[in-house]
């Protein structure tokens, strides 16, 4: 009778070990398959959009454009332009993904003009951020230009270049006033 109990207990443990091995094999196979899939190269862009909200009874508006990866929906970049108070110039905030080589910062260029380097200022659970106060020349370039090119580096120090079309920016920005 004592031998049968050990046998039953042994079978139960053997069954549990078998399930654990099967689960481990399934998970490792799924992980290996996920590692071999190529990331989505297709990017989905939105146009320049005017968004307004009323936090603390004061209307606050911004003009923004985002680029997400097609298959995953992961944010690649989002650019937002705001007009703070009348005494302050407009500002551009660039929202970047995780996994950046931070010392490289971010570079912006309007059409084929001069490239400006901007430091990454902060990061949080949603990504990294860089900001640029917009001078008259910047605003003119945004309103009359064709492309805003933003460049940053991944952890392997490879440049990621994201061209954003500027069509529609001027009309949306005029509505901020």
Secondary structure, DSSP 8 states (H G I E B T S, - for coil): -HHHHHHHHHHHHHHHHHHHHHHHHHHHHHHHHHHHS-----EEE---EEEEE-GGG--EEEEEEEEEETTT--EEEEEEEE--STTS--EEEEEE-SSB-GGG-EEEEETTS-EEEE---EEETTEEEEEEE--HHHHHHHHH-SEEEEEEEBTT--EEEEEEE-TTHHHHHHTT-
